[in-house]
Amino acid sequence: MTMIDAKNMSDEGLIAHYVIELLGAGHFLSHDDYARLGKWRELSSSTDELLLVLDEVLSAKIMKSRQKGKKVFSLSSISKTMEKRLSERKMLVQGA
């Protein structure tokens, strides 16, 4: 894991860094992936909430992919799940 100073990093940079760390060495994010992260950021109520949902969804997806021997991974494969989870969380907060 890379040591970063989270206090000096933008929310978008922190989220992108987290995703890249999960994906592992040698990975980078495409323009489409950054756009997806931006959309998810808009759907979430905070950066912390987005990181929590990413931890749940992305971690599980990466583990399944690695068990199958796959190394390449795209955020597009979790897009619908992420949007659904973030929308559900938003509705829970609004209903409370």
C-alpha positions as CSV (number, residue, x, y, z in Angstrom):
1,M,0.0,0.0,0.0
2,T,1.2,3.5,-0.8
3,M,1.5,6.1,1.9
4,I,-0.5,9.2,1.0
5,D,-1.3,12.4,2.8
6,A,-5.1,12.3,2.7
7,K,-5.4,15.8,4.0
8,N,-3.7,17.2,0.9
9,M,-5.7,15.1,-1.6
10,S,-9.0,16.0,-3.3
11,D,-12.0,13.7,-2.7
12,E,-11.8,12.5,-6.3
13,G,-8.1,11.8,-6.0
14,L,-8.6,9.9,-2.7
15,I,-11.3,7.7,-4.3
16,A,-9.2,7.1,-7.4
17,H,-6.2,6.2,-5.3
18,Y,-8.3,3.7,-3.3
19,V,-9.6,2.0,-6.4
20,I,-6.1,1.7,-7.9
21,E,-4.8,0.3,-4.6
22,L,-7.5,-2.3,-4.6
23,L,-6.9,-3.3,-8.2
24,G,-3.2,-3.7,-7.5
25,A,0.2,-2.9,-9.0
26,G,0.2,-2.0,-12.7
27,H,-3.4,-0.8,-12.9
28,F,-4.6,2.6,-14.0
29,L,-8.0,4.1,-14.5
30,S,-9.3,5.1,-18.0
31,H,-11.2,8.3,-18.7
32,D,-14.4,6.2,-18.6
33,D,-13.5,4.9,-15.2
34,Y,-12.9,8.4,-13.9
35,A,-16.3,9.5,-15.3
36,R,-17.9,6.5,-13.6
37,L,-16.3,7.5,-10.3
38,G,-17.6,11.1,-10.8
39,K,-21.1,9.8,-11.4
40,W,-20.9,7.6,-8.3
41,R,-19.6,10.6,-6.3
42,E,-22.7,12.6,-7.4
43,L,-25.0,9.7,-6.3
44,S,-23.3,9.4,-2.9
45,S,-23.9,11.7,0.1
46,S,-20.2,11.8,0.9
47,T,-16.8,10.6,-0.1
48,D,-16.8,8.3,3.0
49,E,-20.1,6.7,1.9
50,L,-18.7,6.1,-1.6
51,L,-15.6,4.5,-0.2
52,L,-17.7,2.2,2.0
53,V,-19.8,1.0,-0.9
54,L,-16.8,0.6,-3.1
55,D,-15.1,-1.5,-0.4
56,E,-18.2,-3.8,-0.3
57,V,-18.8,-4.1,-4.0
58,L,-15.3,-3.7,-5.6
59,S,-13.5,-5.9,-3.0
60,A,-15.9,-8.8,-3.6
61,K,-15.7,-8.4,-7.4
62,I,-11.9,-8.4,-7.4
63,M,-11.7,-11.4,-5.2
64,K,-14.1,-13.4,-7.5
65,S,-12.1,-12.3,-10.5
66,R,-8.8,-13.3,-9.0
67,Q,-10.2,-16.7,-8.0
68,K,-11.1,-17.2,-11.6
69,G,-7.6,-16.3,-12.6
70,K,-8.5,-13.0,-14.3
71,K,-6.2,-10.1,-13.9
72,V,-7.8,-7.4,-16.0
73,F,-10.7,-5.6,-14.5
74,S,-13.0,-2.7,-15.5
75,L,-15.2,-0.6,-13.3
76,S,-18.0,-0.9,-15.9
77,S,-18.7,-4.5,-14.6
78,I,-19.8,-3.1,-11.2
79,S,-21.5,0.1,-12.5
80,K,-25.1,-1.1,-12.1
81,T,-24.5,-2.6,-8.7
82,M,-22.8,0.6,-7.5
83,E,-25.6,2.8,-8.7
84,K,-28.2,0.6,-7.1
85,R,-26.5,0.4,-3.8
86,L,-25.9,4.2,-3.7
87,S,-29.5,4.9,-4.7
88,E,-30.7,2.5,-2.0
89,R,-28.5,4.2,0.6
90,K,-29.8,7.6,-0.5
91,M,-33.4,6.5,-0.1
92,L,-32.7,5.1,3.4
93,V,-31.2,8.4,4.5
94,Q,-34.1,10.5,3.0
95,G,-36.6,8.2,4.7
96,A,-35.0,8.5,8.1
